[in-house]
Amino acid sequence: MNLQPFLRGAIALGCGIAALFFLRFWRDSRDPLLAFFALAFAVLAVEYTVLGLVPLSTETQVYVFAVRLLAFGCIVYGIYQKNRA
């Protein structure tokens, strides 16, 4: 029995919940750092959803690392913007 699609779905759900969490607090405070965190977790949620749905997908392919680089780049850019002033 292959549990990888189930686990990727659970991770996607967790990332989606984290994105909604950060989006909620961004709406209250309008802090751009929270918006970048919400965007990053939304990108990760979509990525894990696609990995769970596409048969024979592995996490060692280049596009997976590119999407994760985009997500973590959003976080780094948000931290940079926050500390720039």
N, C-alpha and C positions, 0 to 999 in steps of 0.2 A: 504494500500500500504506500503510495507516494503522498507525503504530507506537505510537500513544497508549495503547491497552489494554495492550500489552506493557510499555511503560515504566512505566505506573501499577502493573502487577503487580510489576515489579522494585522499585519504590519501596515498595510494600506489603510485599514480602518483607524489604527492608532495615529497615523500621520494625518489623516483627514480630521480627526478629532482635535489634534494639536493645532492644525491650521484654523479650525473654527474657534478654538480657545484664544489664539493670538489675534484673530480678526475681531473677536468680541472686545478684547481689551484695547485694540487699536481704535475701534469705534468710540470708546469712551475717552481715550487720552489723545488721540491723533498723533501718537508718537510713530514716526516712520520706521523705527527699528522693529516695532511689532508688526507692521505691514510687511516688511521684508522677511521676517520669520514666518508669517502666515503664507506668503508666496512660496517660500522654500519648502515648507511642509506640504503645501498643495501639490507642488511639482513632484515631491517624493511619493505622495499618495497616488498620483496618476502613474508614476513609473512602476510602483509595486503592483498596481492593478493590472497594467499591461503585462508585466512579467508573470503574473498569476494566470492570465488568460491565454497568453500565446504559448502554444505547445512547443516543447523542445527549446525553450529560451534558457540561456545560461547567463549568469551574472558576470561572466568573464568577457563578454563582448564589448566592443568599443562604445557603442551607443549608450550602454548602461552607465559607463563611467562618465560619458559626456553629460548625461542628464543629471547625474549626481554632482558633477562639477558645477553645473549651472545652479543647482539648489544651494550648495555650500558657498558658491560665489555670491549669491543673494545675501546670505547671512554675513559674509565678510564685508560686503559693500555696505550693508546696513550698519554694522559696527563702525566701519570707517566714517560713514556719514554722521553717526551719533557723536563720535569723538573729534570730528573735524573742527568744530568751533572751539 
